[in-house]
Amino acid sequence: MGEVTSLEAGLLRKRRVYASAGSYAIIDLEGERTTPRGRGRAASFVVLGNERTKAIANRCIQEMWRDGTLKDAVEVIVKAMEAASRATASVSKSFIIVRTDRRVDLRRVMGDQGPG
């Protein structure tokens, strides 16, 4: 699960992406309201954030990704996070990557938050 947040006029908004082998789901959270934004089955990178952080991440993906393994994908994600955190204060220098080869049911992981 990855998450970006924004605070505007006292209103906290979050966008989350949940991913498992071969599938992902994106939801928006605003107060108590949850809005599904999309889901997919493709093996792809999903980049959340402002335009600058997306551009940095997309550049890292284009430069580093060569249809590699899950381990290679994690390396690309780490490099993108590091590059974005050096270039902008909107990305934390500290993050945790949890990697597993296990496929999970996203609906179960997301609980009541996600699309059915």
C-alpha positions in Angstrom: 0.0 0.0 0.0 1.3 3.5 -0.9 -0.3 6.8 0.1 -0.1 10.4 -0.7 -1.8 13.1 1.3 -2.7 16.8 0.8 -4.0 19.4 3.2 -6.0 22.2 1.7 -8.1 24.7 3.8 -8.0 22.3 6.7 -9.3 19.3 4.7 -7.1 16.2 4.7 -7.2 14.2 1.5 -5.5 10.9 0.8 -5.0 8.8 -2.3 -4.0 5.2 -1.7 -2.8 2.5 -4.0 -3.0 -1.2 -2.9 -1.0 -3.6 -5.0 -0.5 -7.3 -5.1 1.1 -9.6 -7.8 -0.8 -8.7 -11.0 -3.4 -6.3 -9.6 -3.9 -2.9 -8.0 -6.6 -0.7 -6.7 -6.6 3.1 -6.1 -9.0 4.9 -3.7 -9.4 8.4 -2.5 -10.2 9.1 1.2 -11.7 12.4 2.3 -13.0 12.5 5.8 -15.2 9.5 6.2 -15.9 9.3 2.5 -14.1 6.7 0.3 -14.1 6.9 -3.5 -12.8 4.1 -5.7 -10.6 5.6 -8.5 -9.5 2.6 -10.4 -8.3 -0.9 -10.5 -6.3 -2.9 -12.9 -4.7 -6.2 -13.5 -1.7 -5.1 -15.6 1.8 -5.4 -14.3 2.8 -1.8 -14.2 4.1 0.9 -11.9 1.5 3.2 -10.4 2.9 6.6 -9.5 1.1 8.9 -7.1 2.0 12.5 -6.1 2.3 16.0 -7.5 3.5 16.7 -11.0 7.1 17.1 -10.0 7.3 13.8 -8.0 5.5 12.0 -10.8 8.0 13.3 -13.4 11.0 12.2 -11.2 9.5 8.8 -10.7 8.6 8.3 -14.3 12.2 9.3 -15.4 13.6 6.7 -13.0 11.3 4.1 -14.4 12.1 4.9 -18.0 15.9 4.9 -17.3 16.0 1.8 -15.1 13.1 -0.6 -15.9 13.9 -3.4 -18.4 11.1 -5.9 -17.8 13.0 -7.4 -14.9 12.0 -9.4 -11.8 10.1 -8.3 -8.7 13.5 -7.6 -7.1 14.4 -5.3 -10.0 11.0 -3.5 -9.6 11.7 -2.9 -5.9 15.1 -1.4 -6.8 13.4 1.0 -9.3 10.9 2.0 -6.6 13.7 2.7 -4.1 15.7 4.7 -6.6 12.6 6.8 -7.5 11.8 7.4 -3.9 15.4 8.5 -3.1 15.6 10.7 -6.2 12.3 12.4 -5.4 13.2 12.9 -1.7 16.4 14.6 -2.7 14.6 16.9 -5.2 11.5 17.9 -3.2 10.3 18.2 0.4 7.0 16.6 -0.6 8.6 13.1 -0.5 9.9 11.7 2.8 13.5 10.6 3.0 12.3 7.7 5.2 10.1 5.0 3.8 9.6 1.3 4.1 9.4 -1.2 1.3 7.8 -4.5 2.2 8.3 -7.2 -0.5 6.6 -10.5 -0.8 6.1 -13.0 -3.5 2.7 -13.9 -2.1 -0.5 -12.9 -4.0 -3.2 -11.5 -1.8 -6.9 -10.7 -2.3 -6.9 -6.9 -2.4 -10.6 -6.7 -1.3 -9.6 -8.5 1.9 -6.6 -6.3 2.5 -8.6 -3.1 1.9 -11.5 -4.1 4.1 -14.4 -1.7 3.8 -12.3 1.0 2.1 -12.0 -0.3 -1.4 -14.0 -1.1 -4.4 -15.7 -4.4 -4.5 
